[in-house]
Amino acid sequence: MAQESASDLERRLALAQRELSEASERQAATDEVLGIIASSPGELEPVFQAILANATRICEAKFATLFKFDGEGLMFEAGLGMPQRLADYLKQRQKFKPLAGSTMERLVETRQMVHVHDVTQADGLASPSAMLGGARTYLGVPMLKENKLVGAIVIYRQEVRPFTGKQVELLTNFANQAVIAIENTRLLNALRESLQQQTATAEVLHVISNSPGELEPVFQAMLESATRVCGSNFGTLYLREGEAFRAVSMHGATPDYLQARLGQLVHPGPGTGLGRTVRTKQA
């Protein structure tokens, strides 16, 4: 076997060094996103922006988008580097279903990665990313939790240049990290809500124990806690008197409403909220 030339060795060494550098860059990007997830509990926007920034930089994409999926439609959550017309179009749509026959519909239906070398050949002029963003090459990866679709990340090039296998792998890892951030936020919000409810209950019980035989302070504590925890503007507590109800306590109501309703006897009609509550004995 002929001895390998010095130039061949140099090429192989340069290739190995480049691959090592790219691997280090991908690992650094992954570590950066995980660090933001850990340092921004309950905040999704900085995580999404870090994911899109690293994805577009390392994968050499022109712009990127991230969508959440609620089982019925897609919601635009974050974007980076998008042409203004495409950004305006996506921000105006609260929730939408992908166009029939589009690459995004295929991603939603199959819950699998979609890599289109030329968007104009796949979607034609029906593709908003092609029409409004000038996209040509498209890579979309699903965000999955236990094989259930929770969203998608899409990166675009404005020239026909397919993404490499390692770039597909990196974007898939970013999609997994986005799912981790979403789940962490959901769990954190559930914990905060539970703690709020427990605190509110403890506050009311404290008022009850400190106000034996007094109902008004207890009613006020209940209404104050209920409006705060539930994020409502005001609350009313009624007591039943025969077939009618009397508003015996209010919190946060306007002066006019307070004067008109507090202490007054109310005969709720069957179609009113109070009337339906009485009839069904349900919230």
N, C-alpha and C positions, 0 to 999 in steps of 0.2 A: 504494500500500500504506500502510495506516495506520501511523503512527509507533508503535513499541513503547513501551508505557507504562512509567513508572518502576517500578511494582510488578512488572511482568513481568520487567524486568531484574534486580530484586532477587531474585526467585524463581530465575531462571536462575543468578545468581551464587551464591546459597546452595546450590543443587544442585551446582554445579561444585566449590565448596569442600568440601561433604560428600563427594563422590566422591573428591576429592583426599586428604582426611583418611583415608577408608577404605582407599584404595590404599596410603597411607603406612603405615597400621597393619598391613595384610597383608604389606607388604614387611619391616617391622620384625619381625613374627612369624617370617617365613621366615628372616631373617638370624639371629634369636635361636636357632632350632633348629639351623641350620648351625654356629653358633658352639659350641653344646653338643656337636655331633657331633665338631668339631675338638678341643675341649678335654677330651673324655671318651672317648679311644680304648679300644675294647673294652668299654665300659659302655653297655648298651642302656636300662636303667631310667630314667636321667635324660633321655635323648632321648625315650623314649616319653611320659614325664610332661610334658615341655615341649610336645610335639606335641598331646597331649590338652588341656592347659591352654589353649593358644592357640586350638585348634579350638573348644572350648566357649565361650570368651570372645568371639572375633570372630564366630563363627557363631550366637551367642546360643542355644546348646544347653544343656539341663539337665544331661546327663551324657554320658559317652563311654566306649567300650571299644576295645581293640586286641587282635586275635587273630593268631597265627601259624598257618600251614597247612603240613603236612609231606607233602602228597600223598594222605593218607588221612583226616585229621581236623583239626579246629580245636583250638587250645590257647589258653586265655585268658592273656594276657601282662600287660596293664595296664588299669587303669580309673581314672576320675576322676568324682567326684560321684555315684557310683551309689547308689541306694537300697540299704539294708543287705540286704534279702532277696534282691535280684538279685545283689549282690556275693557273698553266701554261696553262692548256687546255682552261680555260675560258678567260684568258687574250689574247690568240691568236685569239679568235673569235670576230670579230668586231660586227656582228649582225647575229642572227641565229633564226631559227624556232625550237620550241621544237620537240623532236622525236615523231613520230606518236605513239599514245597509251601510252605515258609517263604521269606521274602525272603532270608535268609542262604543257603539252598540255591541260590536263583537267582543270587546273587552268585558263589558257588563254581563253579557249573556254567557260567555265561557269562563269568566274569572281567570283568564290567562293573559300573559304578556302579548301585546300586539306590536309588531315591528314592521312598519311600512316604509319601503325605500323611497317611494314617490307618492305623496298624499294625493296629488292631482290625478294620478292614475287609479287610485283606490276609491277615493270619494268623489272625484270630479269636482265641479264647481259648487256642489252642495256643502263642502267642508268649510265651516267658518274659519278654521285655522289656516286654510289655504287662501280663501278669499280675502280675509281681513288681516291675516298675519304673515302672508307670504310663505307659509310653511311648505316644505317639500318632503323632508324625511322626518318620520314620526316614530317615537318610541313611547308606548304607554305600558305601565305595569300596575297590576291590581294591588290594593292594600287589603289584605285578608286577615280575618280573625277567625280561627277554627273553620277555615274554608268558606267563611261568610264574607261577602264583599262589603267593605266599609268605606272604600274610596279608591282613588287612582292618582298616580303621578304621571305626567306626560311631559316629555322634552322634545324640542323641535329644532331642526336645522332648516335654513332657508335655501340650502342647496341640496342636491341629491347626493348624499354621502351616508351610507348605512353606518349604524353604530356597531362597535365591536362586541364580542361576547363578554369581555371583562366589563365593559360599560353597562351592558344589560344586567350583569351580576351586581354591579355597584348600585344601580337604580333599584333593583329588587331589594337589596339590603336597606336602602333608604326607605322604601315602602314599608318594610317590617318595622323600622324605627318609628315611622309616623304612626303606625298602629299602636306601638308601645306608648307613645306620648298621648294618644287619644284615650287609651284604656286607663293610663295613670290619671289623666284629668278627670275621667268619669268616676273613678274610685275615690279620688280626692274630693270631688264635689259631693259625692254621696256621703262621705265621712263628715264633711263640713255641715251638710244638711242635717245629718243625724245628731251632731253635736249641738247645732242650733236648737233643734227640737227638744233635746234633753235639757239644755240650759233654760229654755222657755218654760218647760214643765216644772223644773226645779224652782224657778222664780215664782210661779203661780202657787206652788205648794208652800213656799216660804211665806207668801202673803196670807194664805189661808191660815197657817199656824200662828201668824202674828196678829191676825184680825178676827178673833173668835166672835161669832155673832154679827159680823159686819160683812154685808154682801157687796157694797159698792166698790171698795178697794180690790176685792177679788175679781169682780167683773171687769174693772179697769185693767188689772194686770193681765187677765185673759185676752182682752181685746188688743192691748198694746203688744203683747207677745205674738198674737195671731197675725196682726197686720204687718209686723216687722218680719217675721219668719216667712210669711207667704207673699211678701212684697206687694201688699195691697195698700190702697190710699186711706181707707177708713173702715170701721167696723161697727156693727150694731148688735146688741144682745137683747133678745125678746123673751118675755115670759108669757106663758099662755094664761088667758083668763076666759074660761068658757069656750066659746067658738072664736074668740078674737085673741090678738097678741098685743102686748104693750112693750114698747121700746123702753127698757129700764136703764140702759147704759150705752154710751157711744164713745168712740175714740177716733180722733182725726177728722171728724166731720166738719163741714163748713158751718159757719154761724147760722145761716139761713136754714140749712137742713136740720141742724141741731134744734132750732127753735120750733120748726114745723113738725118734727117727728118725736123727739124725746118726751116720754111720758104719755104720748097719745096712744089711743086704742086703735089697732089696725085690724081690718077684716080682709085678709088676703084673698084676692081673686084666684080662681083655679089655674089661670095661666101665668101667674106671677111666680118669681123664684121662690118666695116664701110659701106661696100656696102649693107649689109642686113638692116642696120639702115636707110640708104637713101631710099631703096626700100620700106620698110614697114612703115617707119616713127614711129618705135617703138624701145624701148630699146632692 
